[in-house]
């Protein structure tokens, strides 16, 4: 138990530290996935969107490099399970996209705002946590398991061992698994980078470029921490296991389910079977990283709701994000960067669904405001 406990502690501390840096960098660069969509929809400005896409490209390259070097086995992550959900990523992704638009930001952005003093975002995150926990273990979990999760495709029947896009390439071309993985990751990352850097204004914005690269590398570092440093032998069972994660396998940064696990830990603190995990520590790290930046720049200020309608929208948005994030197995960070870095088809489907839900809601909000 001692060795396992030491591994778990190391994973948790690394998770906190990496997320702390994420919080500082995201705060300094105003990184926001919902804001990126809003900029494109309302102003046709692609700066923050290019940041998001560059972070994804860096994460794809980094994750592929770790796999190629044999340092981590991403096939053991829950993203790459051979059962490809159809309804869960679509319904969950759309719900999350709608929710983040109503709540003025995704889970990550609201955690950042808590650090900067937003009471409004604190309320949002509380409802994200309650909704996420209910979707994992409560009545909504019954609906999810009964109606959404069963609508899936078992890719194992086609000879695929995972839902990696690289496996599709391997089957279609006859390439070896490693070569297909490198080729798929390389082509996808190159395409993203070509789009990102084709705009001269973005190339000149070193803050956005460097910040996006750092954020992508933090996703990669998280894979290394949970998948390599945290992988060892359990002295009780003599089996190799992943320490310090809620999923009992390797994880990277994600900010919906960890809020639910954090809420559970607070409410059931005396339950010795519960402990601080990589996900919980990373959610806390985001907040404290943002707080540190706010204090250094003297930008910390308390912020509340402006009206009853504002309160209503943010609460509904938080609940939709909690439901959607658990149903789709991640958020704009958890699926949009971490999941996509594994080349999982389900993650790409979730990302597209989040964007669709977010864009549709932003357009509706703009239409409603113009009529009013």
TASUL-V866435 format. One record per residue. N is the residue number from 0. NEAR is the number of other C-alpha atoms within 8 Angstrom. Layout:
# TASUL-V866435
n=N near=NEAR
n=N near=NEAR
This chain:
# TASUL-V866435
n=0 near=7
n=1 near=5
n=2 near=8
n=3 near=12
n=4 near=9
n=5 near=8
n=6 near=14
n=7 near=13
n=8 near=9
n=9 near=9
n=10 near=16
n=11 near=15
n=12 near=10
n=13 near=10
n=14 near=15
n=15 near=15
n=16 near=10
n=17 near=13
n=18 near=16
n=19 near=16
n=20 near=11
n=21 near=12
n=22 near=15
n=23 near=13
n=24 near=11
n=25 near=14
n=26 near=11
n=27 near=8
n=28 near=9
n=29 near=6
n=30 near=11
n=31 near=11
n=32 near=12
n=33 near=12
n=34 near=10
n=35 near=13
n=36 near=12
n=37 near=11
n=38 near=12
n=39 near=11
n=40 near=10
n=41 near=7
n=42 near=7
n=43 near=7
n=44 near=7
n=45 near=9
n=46 near=9
n=47 near=14
n=48 near=11
n=49 near=11
n=50 near=14
n=51 near=12
n=52 near=11
n=53 near=15
n=54 near=15
n=55 near=15
n=56 near=15
n=57 near=12
n=58 near=15
n=59 near=14
n=60 near=12
n=61 near=10
n=62 near=12
n=63 near=13
n=64 near=8
n=65 near=11
n=66 near=11
n=67 near=9
n=68 near=6
n=69 near=7
n=70 near=10
n=71 near=10
n=72 near=9
n=73 near=10
n=74 near=7
n=75 near=9
n=76 near=11
n=77 near=7
n=78 near=9
n=79 near=13
n=80 near=12
n=81 near=11
n=82 near=11
n=83 near=12
n=84 near=12
n=85 near=11
n=86 near=11
n=87 near=14
n=88 near=16
n=89 near=12
n=90 near=12
n=91 near=17
n=92 near=20
n=93 near=15
n=94 near=14
n=95 near=18
n=96 near=17
n=97 near=16
n=98 near=16
n=99 near=16
n=100 near=14
n=101 near=12
n=102 near=14
n=103 near=8
n=104 near=14
n=105 near=16
n=106 near=13
n=107 near=10
n=108 near=9
n=109 near=13
n=110 near=14
n=111 near=16
n=112 near=12
n=113 near=14
n=114 near=16
n=115 near=13
n=116 near=11
n=117 near=13
n=118 near=11
n=119 near=11
n=120 near=11
n=121 near=11
n=122 near=9
n=123 near=15
n=124 near=13
n=125 near=9
n=126 near=12
n=127 near=18
n=128 near=16
n=129 near=12
n=130 near=15
n=131 near=18
n=132 near=14
n=133 near=11
n=134 near=15
n=135 near=9
n=136 near=8
n=137 near=9
n=138 near=8
n=139 near=10
n=140 near=11
n=141 near=8
n=142 near=9
n=143 near=12
n=144 near=9
n=145 near=8
n=146 near=8
n=147 near=10
n=148 near=12
n=149 near=8
n=150 near=10
n=151 near=10
n=152 near=8
n=153 near=8
n=154 near=13
n=155 near=10
n=156 near=6
n=157 near=5
n=158 near=6
n=159 near=11
n=160 near=9
n=161 near=12
n=162 near=15
n=163 near=11
n=164 near=10
n=165 near=13
n=166 near=14
n=167 near=9
n=168 near=12
n=169 near=12
n=170 near=8
n=171 near=6
n=172 near=6
n=173 near=7
n=174 near=9
n=175 near=7
n=176 near=9
n=177 near=7
n=178 near=8
n=179 near=13
n=180 near=11
n=181 near=10
n=182 near=9
n=183 near=11
n=184 near=13
n=185 near=9
n=186 near=8
n=187 near=9
n=188 near=13
n=189 near=9
n=190 near=8
n=191 near=11
n=192 near=11
n=193 near=8
n=194 near=9
n=195 near=12
n=196 near=9
n=197 near=7
n=198 near=8
n=199 near=7
n=200 near=6
n=201 near=13
n=202 near=10
n=203 near=6
n=204 near=8
n=205 near=8
n=206 near=7
n=207 near=12
n=208 near=12
n=209 near=8
n=210 near=12
n=211 near=12
n=212 near=11
n=213 near=10
n=214 near=12
n=215 near=15
n=216 near=12
n=217 near=11
n=218 near=13
n=219 near=12
n=220 near=9
n=221 near=13
n=222 near=14
n=223 near=12
n=224 near=12
n=225 near=18
n=226 near=16
n=227 near=10
n=228 near=10
n=229 near=14
n=230 near=12
n=231 near=11
n=232 near=9
n=233 near=12
n=234 near=9
n=235 near=5
n=236 near=5
n=237 near=7
n=238 near=7
n=239 near=8
n=240 near=10
n=241 near=13
n=242 near=15
n=243 near=15
n=244 near=14
n=245 near=8
n=246 near=7
n=247 near=9
n=248 near=14
n=249 near=13
n=250 near=11
n=251 near=11
n=252 near=12
n=253 near=13
n=254 near=14
n=255 near=16
n=256 near=15
n=257 near=11
n=258 near=14
n=259 near=14
n=260 near=11
n=261 near=11
n=262 near=10
n=263 near=10
n=264 near=11
n=265 near=7
n=266 near=6
n=267 near=8
n=268 near=9
n=269 near=4
n=270 near=6
n=271 near=6
n=272 near=4
n=273 near=8
n=274 near=6
n=275 near=10
n=276 near=12
n=277 near=15
n=278 near=15
n=279 near=12
n=280 near=13
n=281 near=16
n=282 near=14
n=283 near=11
n=284 near=16
n=285 near=19
n=286 near=15
n=287 near=11
n=288 near=16
n=289 near=18
n=290 near=14
n=291 near=10
n=292 near=11
n=293 near=12
n=294 near=9
n=295 near=7
n=296 near=7
n=297 near=6
n=298 near=8
n=299 near=11
n=300 near=7
n=301 near=8
n=302 near=8
n=303 near=7
n=304 near=9
n=305 near=6
n=306 near=6
n=307 near=7
n=308 near=6
n=309 near=9
n=310 near=11
n=311 near=8
n=312 near=10
n=313 near=13
n=314 near=12
n=315 near=11
n=316 near=15
n=317 near=17
n=318 near=15
n=319 near=14
n=320 near=20
n=321 near=19
n=322 near=15
n=323 near=16
n=324 near=16
n=325 near=14
n=326 near=14
n=327 near=14
n=328 near=9
n=329 near=17
n=330 near=17
n=331 near=11
n=332 near=12
n=333 near=14
n=334 near=16
n=335 near=15
n=336 near=14
n=337 near=15
n=338 near=14
n=339 near=14
n=340 near=14
n=341 near=13
n=342 near=13
n=343 near=14
n=344 near=11
n=345 near=12
n=346 near=14
n=347 near=13
n=348 near=10
n=349 near=15
n=350 near=12
n=351 near=9
n=352 near=15
n=353 near=15
n=354 near=11
n=355 near=10
n=356 near=14
n=357 near=17
n=358 near=12
n=359 near=9
n=360 near=12
n=361 near=11
n=362 near=9
n=363 near=8
n=364 near=8
n=365 near=9
n=366 near=8
n=367 near=8
n=368 near=7
n=369 near=6
n=370 near=5
n=371 near=4
